[in-house]
């Protein structure tokens, strides 16, 4: 996958200090991101390709199944229309 993911124009990433989690703010909807999902989405700046994002996360979270899970996660967000 050589796509450079970025948030869709109508989507904002925010941290909710009350819940202690990251949120995707979408018109008429809020998506609560669990675990390290916010860390993944923060790397989606439109400048890095998916393999570069995976490499950064492998370095940050050694031993985690990043190479398998992150591309699927990003694809799911793209299918929802939250990433472009």
N, CA, C and O atoms as a Tinker XYZ file with bonds, in Angstrom:
   336  protein
     1  N      0.854000   -1.172000    0.000000    73     2
     2  CA     0.000000    0.000000    0.000000    64     1     3
     3  C      0.908000    1.246000    0.000000    63     2     4     5
     4  O      1.623000    1.480000    0.975000    81     3
     5  N      0.889000    2.026000   -1.053000    73     3     6
     6  CA     1.741000    3.208000   -1.148000    64     5     7
     7  C      0.910000    4.485000   -1.124000    63     6     8     9
     8  O      1.206000    5.441000   -1.842000    81     7
     9  N     -0.073000    4.493000   -0.341000    73     7    10
    10  CA    -0.951000    5.634000   -0.201000    64     9    11
    11  C     -0.461000    6.486000    0.970000    63    10    12    13
    12  O      0.082000    5.954000    1.938000    81    11
    13  N     -0.647000    7.786000    0.889000    73    11    14
    14  CA    -0.251000    8.725000    1.949000    64    13    15
    15  C     -1.507000    9.186000    2.677000    63    14    16    17
    16  O     -2.106000   10.194000    2.301000    81    15
    17  N     -1.911000    8.459000    3.714000    73    15    18
    18  CA    -3.179000    8.768000    4.373000    64    17    19
    19  C     -3.161000   10.121000    5.101000    63    18    20    21
    20  O     -2.156000   10.541000    5.674000    81    19
    21  N     -4.310000   10.768000    5.049000    73    19    22
    22  CA    -4.538000   12.026000    5.773000    64    21    23
    23  C     -6.008000   12.043000    6.166000    63    22    24    25
    24  O     -6.844000   11.408000    5.522000    81    23
    25  N     -6.309000   12.771000    7.225000    73    23    26
    26  CA    -7.705000   12.887000    7.639000    64    25    27
    27  C     -8.522000   13.533000    6.533000    63    26    28    29
    28  O     -8.054000   14.446000    5.852000    81    27
    29  N     -9.743000   13.051000    6.361000    73    27    30
    30  CA   -10.664000   13.678000    5.414000    64    29    31
    31  C    -10.933000   15.108000    5.890000    63    30    32    33
    32  O    -10.793000   15.411000    7.075000    81    31
    33  N    -11.310000   15.954000    4.985000    73    31    34
    34  CA   -11.501000   17.380000    5.310000    64    33    35
    35  C    -12.512000   17.613000    6.431000    63    34    36    37
    36  O    -12.370000   18.563000    7.200000    81    35
    37  N    -13.509000   16.777000    6.530000    73    35    38
    38  CA   -14.562000   16.971000    7.532000    64    37    39
    39  C    -14.265000   16.296000    8.869000    63    38    40    41
    40  O    -15.108000   16.318000    9.765000    81    39
    41  N    -13.083000   15.698000    9.020000    73    39    42
    42  CA   -12.738000   14.928000   10.224000    64    41    43
    43  C    -11.640000   15.644000   11.004000    63    42    44    45
    44  O    -10.673000   16.142000   10.427000    81    43
    45  N    -11.806000   15.688000   12.330000    73    43    46
    46  CA   -10.780000   16.269000   13.209000    64    45    47
    47  C    -10.412000   15.249000   14.282000    63    46    48    49
    48  O    -11.270000   14.520000   14.777000    81    47
    49  N     -9.151000   15.206000   14.628000    73    47    50
    50  CA    -8.654000   14.353000   15.709000    64    49    51
    51  C     -8.477000   15.237000   16.931000    63    50    52    53
    52  O     -7.789000   16.256000   16.870000    81    51
    53  N     -9.084000   14.857000   18.022000    73    51    54
    54  CA    -8.970000   15.609000   19.271000    64    53    55
    55  C     -8.742000   14.640000   20.425000    63    54    56    57
    56  O     -9.177000   13.489000   20.388000    81    55
    57  N     -8.050000   15.131000   21.450000    73    55    58
    58  CA    -7.864000   14.347000   22.673000    64    57    59
    59  C     -8.895000   14.805000   23.691000    63    58    60    61
    60  O     -9.053000   16.005000   23.915000    81    59
    61  N     -9.595000   13.869000   24.305000    73    59    62
    62  CA   -10.571000   14.166000   25.348000    64    61    63
    63  C     -9.923000   13.885000   26.698000    63    62    64    65
    64  O     -9.784000   12.726000   27.089000    81    63
    65  N     -9.524000   14.938000   27.416000    73    63    66
    66  CA    -8.840000   14.720000   28.697000    64    65    67
    67  C     -9.751000   14.097000   29.763000    63    66    68    69
    68  O     -9.258000   13.447000   30.685000    81    67
    69  N    -11.047000   14.282000   29.651000    73    67    70
    70  CA   -11.968000   13.701000   30.626000    64    69    71
    71  C    -11.998000   12.182000   30.485000    63    70    72    73
    72  O    -11.925000   11.453000   31.475000    81    71
    73  N    -12.106000   11.720000   29.254000    73    71    74
    74  CA   -12.114000   10.278000   28.991000    64    73    75
    75  C    -10.708000    9.705000   28.932000    63    74    76    77
    76  O    -10.522000    8.497000   29.081000    81    75
    77  N     -9.718000   10.564000   28.717000    73    75    78
    78  CA    -8.340000   10.107000   28.578000    64    77    79
    79  C     -8.118000    9.337000   27.297000    63    78    80    81
    80  O     -7.314000    8.406000   27.255000    81    79
    81  N     -8.829000    9.724000   26.252000    73    79    82
    82  CA    -8.710000    9.016000   24.976000    64    81    83
    83  C     -8.801000   10.002000   23.817000    63    82    84    85
    84  O     -9.167000   11.163000   23.997000    81    83
    85  N     -8.464000    9.521000   22.633000    73    83    86
    86  CA    -8.548000   10.342000   21.430000    64    85    87
    87  C     -9.883000   10.103000   20.747000    63    86    88    89
    88  O    -10.468000    9.024000   20.843000    81    87
    89  N    -10.351000   11.133000   20.056000    73    87    90
    90  CA   -11.629000   11.086000   19.373000    64    89    91
    91  C    -11.469000   11.545000   17.933000    63    90    92    93
    92  O    -10.638000   12.402000   17.635000    81    91
    93  N    -12.260000   10.977000   17.053000    73    91    94
    94  CA   -12.416000   11.522000   15.713000    64    93    95
    95  C    -13.749000   12.261000   15.717000    63    94    96    97
    96  O    -14.800000   11.673000   15.972000    81    95
    97  N    -13.688000   13.545000   15.435000    73    95    98
    98  CA   -14.901000   14.348000   15.362000    64    97    99
    99  C    -15.322000   14.429000   13.906000    63    98   100   101
   100  O    -14.610000   14.963000   13.056000    81    99
   101  N    -16.490000   13.887000   13.649000    73    99   102
   102  CA   -17.026000   13.788000   12.303000    64   101   103
   103  C    -18.386000   14.478000   12.349000    63   102   104   105
   104  O    -19.077000   14.380000   13.363000    81   103
   105  N    -18.792000   15.169000   11.292000    73   103   106
   106  CA   -20.104000   15.816000   11.344000    64   105   107
   107  C    -21.190000   14.853000   11.847000    63   106   108   109
   108  O    -21.390000   13.766000   11.305000    81   107
   109  N    -21.867000   15.289000   12.885000    73   107   110
   110  CA   -22.967000   14.542000   13.500000    64   109   111
   111  C    -22.546000   13.222000   14.135000    63   110   112   113
   112  O    -23.381000   12.342000   14.349000    81   111
   113  N    -21.244000   13.076000   14.441000    73   111   114
   114  CA   -20.771000   11.819000   15.007000    64   113   115
   115  C    -19.438000   12.008000   15.714000    63   114   116   117
   116  O    -18.633000   12.855000   15.328000    81   115
   117  N    -19.215000   11.215000   16.750000    73   115   118
   118  CA   -17.933000   11.176000   17.444000    64   117   119
   119  C    -17.513000    9.714000   17.520000    63   118   120   121
   120  O    -18.294000    8.853000   17.927000    81   119
   121  N    -16.269000    9.441000   17.124000    73   119   122
   122  CA   -15.733000    8.080000   17.186000    64   121   123
   123  C    -14.651000    8.059000   18.261000    63   122   124   125
   124  O    -13.675000    8.805000   18.183000    81   123
   125  N    -14.828000    7.208000   19.255000    73   123   126
   126  CA   -13.849000    7.065000   20.325000    64   125   127
   127  C    -12.775000    6.082000   19.854000    63   126   128   129
   128  O    -13.075000    4.946000   19.486000    81   127
   129  N    -11.535000    6.531000   19.870000    73   127   130
   130  CA   -10.415000    5.684000   19.457000    64   129   131
   131  C     -9.841000    4.993000   20.687000    63   130   132   133
   132  O     -9.523000    5.649000   21.679000    81   131
   133  N     -9.714000    3.719000   20.626000    73   131   134
   134  CA    -9.235000    2.930000   21.765000    64   133   135
   135  C     -7.753000    2.581000   21.603000    63   134   136   137
   136  O     -7.218000    2.577000   20.495000    81   135
   137  N     -7.117000    2.294000   22.712000    73   135   138
   138  CA    -5.719000    1.860000   22.690000    64   137   139
   139  C     -4.817000    2.899000   22.050000    63   138   140   141
   140  O     -4.876000    4.082000   22.385000    81   139
   141  N     -3.986000    2.448000   21.127000    73   139   142
   142  CA    -3.022000    3.334000   20.468000    64   141   143
   143  C     -3.522000    3.838000   19.117000    63   142   144   145
   144  O     -2.736000    4.336000   18.311000    81   143
   145  N     -4.821000    3.713000   18.866000    73   143   146
   146  CA    -5.369000    4.134000   17.575000    64   145   147
   147  C     -5.093000    5.610000   17.300000    63   146   148   149
   148  O     -4.817000    5.987000   16.160000    81   147
   149  N     -5.164000    6.445000   18.333000    73   147   150
   150  CA    -4.869000    7.867000   18.152000    64   149   151
   151  C     -3.432000    8.096000   17.721000    63   150   152   153
   152  O     -3.159000    8.994000   16.924000    81   151
   153  N     -2.511000    7.294000   18.238000    73   151   154
   154  CA    -1.099000    7.395000   17.841000    64   153   155
   155  C     -0.931000    7.079000   16.363000    63   154   156   157
   156  O     -0.109000    7.688000   15.679000    81   155
   157  N     -1.704000    6.134000   15.883000    73   155   158
   158  CA    -1.642000    5.759000   14.466000    64   157   159
   159  C     -2.212000    6.891000   13.616000    63   158   160   161
   160  O     -1.595000    7.308000   12.635000    81   159
   161  N     -3.377000    7.380000   13.989000    73   159   162
   162  CA    -4.043000    8.430000   13.203000    64   161   163
   163  C     -3.207000    9.712000   13.187000    63   162   164   165
   164  O     -3.194000   10.416000   12.177000    81   163
   165  N     -2.522000   10.025000   14.261000    73   163   166
   166  CA    -1.672000   11.224000   14.302000    64   165   167
   167  C     -0.574000   11.202000   13.240000    63   166   168   169
   168  O     -0.131000   12.253000   12.779000    81   167
   169  N     -0.144000   10.019000   12.860000    73   167   170
   170  CA     0.896000    9.881000   11.839000    64   169   171
   171  C      0.348000   10.031000   10.420000    63   170   172   173
   172  O      1.114000   10.069000    9.458000    81   171
   173  N     -0.956000   10.114000   10.294000    73   171   174
   174  CA    -1.603000   10.241000    8.980000    64   173   175
   175  C     -1.692000   11.721000    8.610000    63   174   176   177
   176  O     -2.750000   12.344000    8.710000    81   175
   177  N     -0.556000   12.263000    8.181000    73   175   178
   178  CA    -0.468000   13.691000    7.884000    64   177   179
   179  C     -0.435000   13.991000    6.393000    63   178   180   181
   180  O     -0.287000   15.146000    5.994000    81   179
   181  N     -0.572000   12.964000    5.571000    73   179   182
   182  CA    -0.531000   13.146000    4.123000    64   181   183
   183  C      0.875000   13.190000    3.550000    63   182   184   185
   184  O      1.046000   13.265000    2.333000    81   183
   185  N      1.878000   13.144000    4.409000    73   183   186
   186  CA     3.272000   13.177000    3.955000    64   185   187
   187  C      3.931000   11.808000    3.955000    63   186   188   189
   188  O      4.841000   11.557000    3.164000    81   187
   189  N      3.482000   10.923000    4.831000    73   187   190
   190  CA     4.097000    9.605000    4.985000    64   189   191
   191  C      3.246000    8.528000    4.331000    63   190   192   193
   192  O      2.021000    8.526000    4.451000    81   191
   193  N      3.918000    7.610000    3.636000    73   191   194
   194  CA     3.221000    6.461000    3.076000    64   193   195
   195  C      2.994000    5.436000    4.179000    63   194   196   197
   196  O      3.644000    5.477000    5.223000    81   195
   197  N      2.074000    4.525000    3.938000    73   195   198
   198  CA     1.732000    3.510000    4.937000    64   197   199
   199  C      2.959000    2.746000    5.425000    63   198   200   201
   200  O      3.083000    2.555000    6.635000    81   199
   201  N      3.883000    2.293000    4.559000    73   199   202
   202  CA     5.066000    1.589000    5.084000    64   201   203
   203  C      5.907000    2.457000    6.028000    63   202   204   205
   204  O      6.503000    1.941000    6.973000    81   203
   205  N      5.956000    3.748000    5.782000    73   203   206
   206  CA     6.702000    4.649000    6.677000    64   205   207
   207  C      5.999000    4.772000    8.028000    63   206   208   209
   208  O      6.654000    4.820000    9.069000    81   207
   209  N      4.680000    4.822000    8.008000    73   207   210
   210  CA     3.903000    4.876000    9.254000    64   209   211
   211  C      4.124000    3.591000   10.038000    63   210   212   213
   212  O      4.352000    3.626000   11.247000    81   211
   213  N      4.057000    2.459000    9.350000    73   211   214
   214  CA     4.277000    1.163000   10.003000    64   213   215
   215  C      5.676000    1.118000   10.615000    63   214   216   217
   216  O      5.835000    0.678000   11.753000    81   215
   217  N      6.684000    1.564000    9.878000    73   215   218
   218  CA     8.065000    1.548000   10.385000    64   217   219
   219  C      8.198000    2.396000   11.640000    63   218   220   221
   220  O      8.863000    1.990000   12.593000    81   219
   221  N      7.575000    3.564000   11.653000    73   219   222
   222  CA     7.636000    4.434000   12.835000    64   221   223
   223  C      6.971000    3.766000   14.033000    63   222   224   225
   224  O      7.457000    3.878000   15.158000    81   223
   225  N      5.864000    3.073000   13.794000    73   223   226
   226  CA     5.153000    2.413000   14.887000    64   225   227
   227  C      5.875000    1.163000   15.369000    63   226   228   229
   228  O      5.831000    0.851000   16.559000    81   227
   229  N      6.539000    0.442000   14.471000    73   227   230
   230  CA     7.338000   -0.733000   14.872000    64   229   231
   231  C      8.444000   -0.287000   15.819000    63   230   232   233
   232  O      8.750000   -0.961000   16.802000    81   231
   233  N      9.032000    0.851000   15.508000    73   231   234
   234  CA    10.089000    1.395000   16.358000    64   233   235
   235  C      9.536000    1.821000   17.720000    63   234   236   237
   236  O     10.168000    1.608000   18.754000    81   235
   237  N      8.354000    2.422000   17.702000    73   235   238
   238  CA     7.735000    2.925000   18.928000    64   237   239
   239  C      7.160000    1.809000   19.799000    63   238   240   241
   240  O      7.196000    1.893000   21.026000    81   239
   241  N      6.628000    0.756000   19.155000    73   239   242
   242  CA     5.979000   -0.346000   19.876000    64   241   243
   243  C      6.592000   -1.684000   19.462000    63   242   244   245
   244  O      5.933000   -2.479000   18.793000    81   243
   245  N      7.852000   -1.945000   19.853000    73   243   246
   246  CA     8.500000   -3.199000   19.452000    64   245   247
   247  C      7.714000   -4.416000   19.946000    63   246   248   249
   248  O      7.211000   -4.447000   21.069000    81   247
   249  N      7.631000   -5.399000   19.079000    73   247   250
   250  CA     6.934000   -6.632000   19.440000    64   249   251
   251  C      5.441000   -6.619000   19.165000    63   250   252   253
   252  O      4.804000   -7.671000   19.195000    81   251
   253  N      4.869000   -5.450000   18.896000    73   251   254
   254  CA     3.439000   -5.366000   18.600000    64   253   255
   255  C      3.201000   -5.789000   17.146000    63   254   256   257
   256  O      4.076000   -5.606000   16.300000    81   255
   257  N      2.035000   -6.348000   16.853000    73   255   258
   258  CA     1.752000   -6.823000   15.488000    64   257   259
   259  C      1.381000   -5.679000   14.537000    63   258   260   261
   260  O      0.370000   -5.742000   13.839000    81   259
   261  N      2.197000   -4.658000   14.522000    73   259   262
   262  CA     1.934000   -3.432000   13.772000    64   261   263
   263  C      1.849000   -3.689000   12.269000    63   262   264   265
   264  O      0.943000   -3.179000   11.610000    81   263
   265  N      2.762000   -4.458000   11.725000    73   263   266
   266  CA     2.826000   -4.671000   10.274000    64   265   267
   267  C      1.547000   -5.291000    9.729000    63   266   268   269
   268  O      1.175000   -5.027000    8.585000    81   267
   269  N      0.871000   -6.105000   10.519000    73   267   270
   270  CA    -0.374000   -6.729000   10.084000    64   269   271
   271  C     -1.588000   -5.857000   10.361000    63   270   272   273
   272  O     -2.475000   -5.737000    9.515000    81   271
   273  N     -1.632000   -5.251000   11.536000    73   271   274
   274  CA    -2.834000   -4.562000   11.980000    64   273   275
   275  C     -2.985000   -3.143000   11.448000    63   274   276   277
   276  O     -4.095000   -2.731000   11.113000    81   275
   277  N     -1.908000   -2.397000   11.363000    73   275   278
   278  CA    -2.020000   -0.990000   10.979000    64   277   279
   279  C     -2.539000   -0.804000    9.555000    63   278   280   281
   280  O     -3.443000    0.009000    9.360000    81   279
   281  N     -2.021000   -1.508000    8.550000    73   279   282
   282  CA    -2.588000   -1.330000    7.203000    64   281   283
   283  C     -4.088000   -1.659000    7.145000    63   282   284   285
   284  O     -4.848000   -0.972000    6.462000    81   283
   285  N     -4.505000   -2.704000    7.859000    73   283   286
   286  CA    -5.943000   -3.045000    7.888000    64   285   287
   287  C     -6.747000   -1.949000    8.570000    63   286   288   289
   288  O     -7.825000   -1.582000    8.101000    81   287
   289  N     -6.224000   -1.424000    9.680000    73   287   290
   290  CA    -6.894000   -0.350000   10.411000    64   289   291
   291  C     -7.041000    0.892000    9.527000    63   290   292   293
   292  O     -8.115000    1.489000    9.460000    81   291
   293  N     -5.967000    1.271000    8.859000    73   291   294
   294  CA    -6.016000    2.446000    7.986000    64   293   295
   295  C     -6.972000    2.227000    6.822000    63   294   296   297
   296  O     -7.694000    3.146000    6.434000    81   295
   297  N     -6.986000    1.042000    6.271000    73   295   298
   298  CA    -7.921000    0.736000    5.183000    64   297   299
   299  C     -9.372000    0.838000    5.652000    63   298   300   301
   300  O    -10.235000    1.327000    4.923000    81   299
   301  N     -9.629000    0.373000    6.871000    73   299   302
   302  CA   -10.990000    0.459000    7.419000    64   301   303
   303  C    -11.400000    1.922000    7.595000    63   302   304   305
   304  O    -12.537000    2.291000    7.301000    81   303
   305  N    -10.472000    2.750000    8.076000    73   303   306
   306  CA   -10.795000    4.168000    8.228000    64   305   307
   307  C    -11.028000    4.824000    6.870000    63   306   308   309
   308  O    -11.879000    5.703000    6.735000    81   307
   309  N    -10.278000    4.395000    5.879000    73   307   310
   310  CA   -10.452000    4.924000    4.515000    64   309   311
   311  C    -11.813000    4.520000    3.960000    63   310   312   313
   312  O    -12.497000    5.334000    3.339000    81   311
   313  N    -12.209000    3.268000    4.179000    73   311   314
   314  CA   -13.522000    2.793000    3.711000    64   313   315
   315  C    -14.659000    3.576000    4.352000    63   314   316   317
   316  O    -15.687000    3.814000    3.718000    81   315
   317  N    -14.478000    3.978000    5.606000    73   315   318
   318  CA   -15.492000    4.779000    6.295000    64   317   319
   319  C    -15.536000    6.211000    5.759000    63   318   320   321
   320  O    -16.502000    6.939000    5.988000    81   319
   321  N    -14.475000    6.609000    5.039000    73   319   322
   322  CA   -14.410000    7.965000    4.521000    64   321   323
   323  C    -13.738000    8.938000    5.468000    63   322   324   325
   324  O    -13.789000   10.150000    5.258000    81   323
   325  N    -13.103000    8.412000    6.518000    73   323   326
   326  CA   -12.465000    9.250000    7.521000    64   325   327
   327  C    -11.028000    9.612000    7.158000    63   326   328   329
   328  O    -10.477000   10.588000    7.668000    81   327
   329  N    -10.429000    8.818000    6.275000    73   327   330
   330  CA    -9.096000    9.104000    5.742000    64   329   331
   331  C     -9.219000    9.236000    4.233000    63   330   332   333
   332  O    -10.074000    8.617000    3.599000    81   331
   333  N     -8.343000   10.059000    3.680000    73   331   334
   334  CA    -8.308000   10.185000    2.210000    64   333   335
   335  C     -6.928000    9.786000    1.737000    63   334   336
   336  O     -6.655000    9.811000    0.537000    81   335
